[in-house]
Amino acid sequence: MRRVAFIADIHSNLEALEAVLARIESDETYCLGDVVGYGASPNQVIEVLKENEILCIAGNHDRAVSTGDTSGFNARAAMAAIWTRRQLQPSSLAFLEGLPLERKLGFDGVRVHMAHGSPDDQLWEYVDPATHSLVFARYLDRVGADALALAHTHIPYVWKNGGRLVFNPGSVGQPRDGDRRASFATLVSGDGDVRVDNVRVEYDCEKAAAKIRESGLPDQLASRLLVGA
C-alpha cells in the first residue's frame, strides 16, 4: 500500500505543524497552501517545511504576504498579512514567491491534482461538497485527475464516486469545524483501490495562542484556536 499525506492551512502555527508531522506515517507529504498568515511563527514554519522537503502550492495568504497586496482580505487577515511580511527573512519571502498555484502528482497509477481553492479559482474559491458536488466530475475531467486535493475552507471532507475522489485535509493551524485539533489527510492506494483518511491531532493550542497575543496580532486570531472555529 502506498501512503501519501496532505496538509494545508498551516497559517504560521508551528506547534500544530510539528504535532502533525510527528503523527504522519507516509512515503511523501504535500502542502496545499496557506503556509503563513494569522499565526506568530512564519519563518519557523517555512524552515520546517524546507527541512522536511515538503512540496507546497500557494494559498491566498501566501500570495498576499509575498506580494503585499491584501485587497481581498478583511481587516484582521490584512493586519496579519502585513505583520507577517514584515517578519519574513529574505529566504522565507523567496520561498513564498516561488510557490506555484497548482501541482500534478502521480503514484501507483493514481493522478492527483492539487489546488488551494479550486481548479477554477486556485486562490479564492471555497469548495464545499454541499454546494459543489455536482461539479466535481467536471473538475476531475478538466484537470485530468483521479483525485483532487483542495484546501482553503479549513474543514476536512472526502467525496468519493467510484474510484474518483475530491478531498480536503482540513487545517493544520486554524481548524474551523468546531474541533480545535489539527487536521491532515492520508491518501492510501493499492490493490486497485484508493481512499482518503482524515486524521485529527492534539497540539498545544494554548502555546500557539499565547505567541499570537505576545506578537501583537489581533486577539481573535488567538482565541479561535482554542475553540476550533
N, C-alpha and C positions, 0 to 999 in steps of 0.2 A: 504494500500500500504506500502511496506517495502522499505526503502531508505538506501543505503549503499554508503558512499563516499570513493573515492580512490584518493590519492595524490601521487606524485612521483617527483624525481629530485629536491629536495629542495635546495641542494648544499649550505648549511650553510647560507641561506638567511632568516634571522629572520623576517625582515619586511614583506616579501612575505608570509611566513608561518602564521604569526599572522593575516594578512588580510584574507587569505583563510579560516582559522579556524573560523574566525568571521562570514563568509558567509555560512559555511556548516550547513545544517539542515538535519541531518540524525541520524539513530539509532547507527551506527558504522562508524569508519573511519580507513582505512588501508593505509599503505605507501609501494610503490613498489620500494623502494631503492634509492640510491644516496642521503642519508641524508646529507652528507658532501662533501667537495671539492669545489673549486672555490671561495666560499664566505667567509666572515670575522667573522661569529658567530657560529662556530661549537658546542661549549659547550652549548650555549643558545638554539640552535635548538634542540639538543638532550634532554635537560631538558624539553622543551615544549612538545615534543613527549611523554616523560615518564609521565609528569603530566597529559596529556590527555589520557593516556593508549592506544596509537595508536600502533597497532602491525605492525611491519615492516619486510621487507626482505632486503637482502644485494644487493647493486649495485656494479658496478666495482670500483667506487671511495671509497665506504665504505670498500671494501676488500683491496684496495691498501693502504688506510690510516691505517687500523688495522694491516696489515702485514708489511708495509714499502716497499713493492715491487711495484715499479712504472714502471716496464719494458715495459708495454703495452701502456704507455702514451706519448703524445707529451710533449715538454719542459714546456709549461705553465701549463698543467694539473699536470705534475710531481712536479713542483715547489709548486703548491697549495697543493698537497697531502702531501709533505714533511713539508710545513709550518703548515698544519692542524694537522698532527701527533704531532708536537712539542707543539701545543697549548692545546692538549686534556688533560683534567683531567683524573685521573685513572678510574673514574666511566664512563666517556664518552667512553674511549677506550674499557672498558669491554662491554659496550652496543653494540658497533660495532662488537666486536669479537663474540658476541652471536647471531648475525643475521643469520637466515637460508637463503638458496638460493631460496627456494620456500615455498609457503603455499597453503593449500587447505581450502576453505571455503564452507559452505553450509547454505542456509536460504531459507525458503519457497519453497523447492524443487529445487532450483537453485544451481548448483555446479559451483564454481568459482575457477580457478587455477591462482595463482599469480607467475609471474617471471619477473625479471628486463629486461633481454634481450629477450630470447625465451625459450621454453621447451628444445630445442636442445643445446643451449648455454646460460645458465642463466645470465651470466655476460656481455657478449660482443657482441652478435648478435644484429644488428639493423634491426628491423622488420618494413617494410613499406607495406601497402596494395597494392601499385602499383607493387611490386615485389614478395610479399609473399602470396597473397590471394588464390592462388591455393593450398597452403599447410595448410591453416587454418583449414580445416576439419580434416586433418591428425593430426595436433597439438591437436585439441579438443578430437579426438578419443584416442590419445595416453595417454593423461593425465586424461581421463575420466571426462570431464567437459562440462558444457553447455556454459560457458563464460570464456574467457581467458583475464586476465588483464596484460598488458605489459607496459614497460616504455622505458627509455634509449635514444629514439630519440629526446625527448623534443618537439615532435609535436603531438597534440591531433588528434585522429580519432576514428571512430566507424565503424566496419564492421559487418553486420548482414545478416544472411541467415536462414530464418525461425525463429526458436526460439534460434538459436546459435549466439554467439557474440564473437568478438575479439575487444578489445578497448585499447586505450592509453589515459590516462588523461592529457597528456602534462606535462609541467614542472611548478612546483610552483616557483622555484627560478632562472631559467635561460631559459626562452622561446626562441625558435629558429625558429619560423614560421612567423616572422615579426610583431608579436603582443606582445608588451612588458608586457602586463598584465599577472599576474599569472594565472595558469590554474589548474582545477581539474575536476573530473568526479563524477557523482552520478548514481549508478545503481538502478533502480526502478523496483520492481517486485510486481505482484499482478494481480488478475483477469485473471490468466492463461497466462499472457504476461510478458515480461521483456524488458527493454530498458535502454540505457545509455545516459545521458545528459551531455555534456561537458559545463563547465561554466568558464568564464573569470572574473578576479577580479583586480581592480585597487589597487596599493600599492605604497609606497614611494620608487620608483626606485632610485631617487637621493640620498636618505639617505643610501640605501644599497650600491650604487656605491661609495659614499664618504668613507664609512667604509672600503671598499676594498682598495681604494687608500691609506688611512691612515695606513693600515696594512703593506704596502709594497709589496702586491701581484701584479702580472702583471696588467698594466693599462687596457689592452684589456678585462680583466675579469670584470672590472667596466663599460667600455664604451658600451659593448654589452648589458648590462641590459637596457640601455636607448633606444635601437632600437629593442630589442627582436629578435636578430639574432646572 
